[in-house]
């Protein structure tokens, strides 16, 4: 059985590291964008290997490989899920603007 695609999260646990749910969501969304960009670039580079202007019998085999690569990436957890898990497990380093200002005032 596969994991549920929708996970109920405790808002207080998400808000705890920053003290504000909106800042926490902002941190998670920025990390998700980073992950998404990396995955998209990785997938594009793998599929670029199959780019060909010549039609031949090997194309059928290459199409199967392309489909398998695409299916692998479709089965991967979504970037937002990965980013949220990283955030809750304190694997993401971030700086809050207020903290930077307080440090310079001292």
C-alpha positions as CSV (number, residue, x, y, z in Angstrom):
1,X,0.0,0.0,0.0
2,X,1.4,3.4,-0.9
3,X,1.6,6.4,1.4
4,X,-1.3,8.8,1.6
5,X,-0.9,11.8,-0.6
6,X,-2.5,14.1,2.0
7,X,-0.9,14.3,5.4
8,X,-2.5,16.1,8.3
9,X,0.1,18.4,9.9
10,X,0.1,20.1,13.3
11,X,0.2,23.8,12.6
12,X,1.9,24.5,16.0
13,X,4.8,22.2,15.2
14,X,5.2,23.9,11.8
15,X,5.1,27.4,13.4
16,X,7.4,26.6,16.3
17,X,10.9,27.0,14.6
18,X,10.1,30.5,13.4
19,X,7.4,31.5,15.8
20,X,5.1,32.3,12.9
21,X,3.2,30.0,10.6
22,X,3.5,32.3,7.6
23,X,7.3,32.5,8.0
24,X,7.5,28.7,8.4
25,X,5.4,28.2,5.2
26,X,7.7,30.7,3.4
27,X,10.8,28.8,4.4
28,X,9.2,25.5,3.3
29,X,8.0,26.9,0.0
30,X,11.5,28.3,-0.8
31,X,13.1,24.9,-0.1
32,X,10.4,23.2,-2.2
33,X,11.2,25.5,-5.1
34,X,14.9,24.6,-4.7
35,X,14.1,20.9,-4.8
36,X,11.7,21.3,-7.7
37,X,14.3,23.1,-9.8
38,X,17.0,20.6,-9.0
39,X,14.7,17.7,-9.9
40,X,13.4,19.4,-13.1
41,X,17.0,20.0,-14.3
42,X,18.0,16.4,-13.5
43,X,15.0,15.1,-15.4
44,X,15.7,17.4,-18.4
45,X,19.3,16.3,-18.6
46,X,18.4,12.6,-18.5
47,X,15.7,13.1,-21.2
48,X,18.0,15.2,-23.3
49,X,20.1,12.1,-23.9
50,X,17.2,10.7,-25.9
51,X,16.8,13.8,-28.1
52,X,17.3,12.6,-31.7
53,X,16.3,13.9,-35.1
54,X,16.7,10.5,-36.7
55,X,13.8,8.0,-36.8
56,X,14.9,4.4,-36.5
57,X,14.1,1.1,-34.8
58,X,16.0,1.9,-31.7
59,X,13.5,4.7,-31.0
60,X,11.0,2.2,-29.6
61,X,13.5,1.0,-27.0
62,X,14.5,4.6,-26.2
63,X,10.8,5.5,-25.7
64,X,10.5,2.8,-23.2
65,X,13.5,4.1,-21.3
66,X,12.1,7.6,-21.4
67,X,8.8,6.3,-20.0
68,X,10.6,4.4,-17.2
69,X,12.6,7.6,-16.3
70,X,9.4,9.7,-16.3
71,X,7.6,7.1,-14.2
72,X,10.5,7.1,-11.7
73,X,10.2,10.9,-11.3
74,X,6.4,10.7,-11.0
75,X,6.7,8.2,-8.1
76,X,9.1,10.4,-6.2
77,X,7.6,12.3,-3.2
78,X,6.6,15.9,-4.1
79,X,9.0,18.7,-3.3
80,X,6.6,20.2,-0.8
81,X,6.4,17.0,1.1
82,X,10.2,16.6,1.2
83,X,10.7,20.3,2.2
84,X,8.1,20.0,5.0
85,X,9.7,16.9,6.4
86,X,13.2,18.5,6.2
87,X,11.8,21.6,8.0
88,X,10.1,19.6,10.8
89,X,13.3,17.5,11.3
90,X,15.3,20.7,11.5
91,X,17.4,19.8,8.4
92,X,16.9,23.3,6.9
93,X,19.0,26.3,7.9
94,X,17.3,29.7,7.6
95,X,17.7,33.2,8.9
96,X,14.9,35.5,9.8
97,X,15.2,39.2,8.9
98,X,14.3,40.3,12.4
99,X,17.1,38.2,13.9
100,X,19.7,39.7,11.5
101,X,18.5,43.3,12.5
102,X,18.7,42.5,16.2
103,X,22.3,41.2,15.8
104,X,23.4,44.4,14.1
105,X,21.8,46.6,16.7
106,X,23.8,45.1,19.6
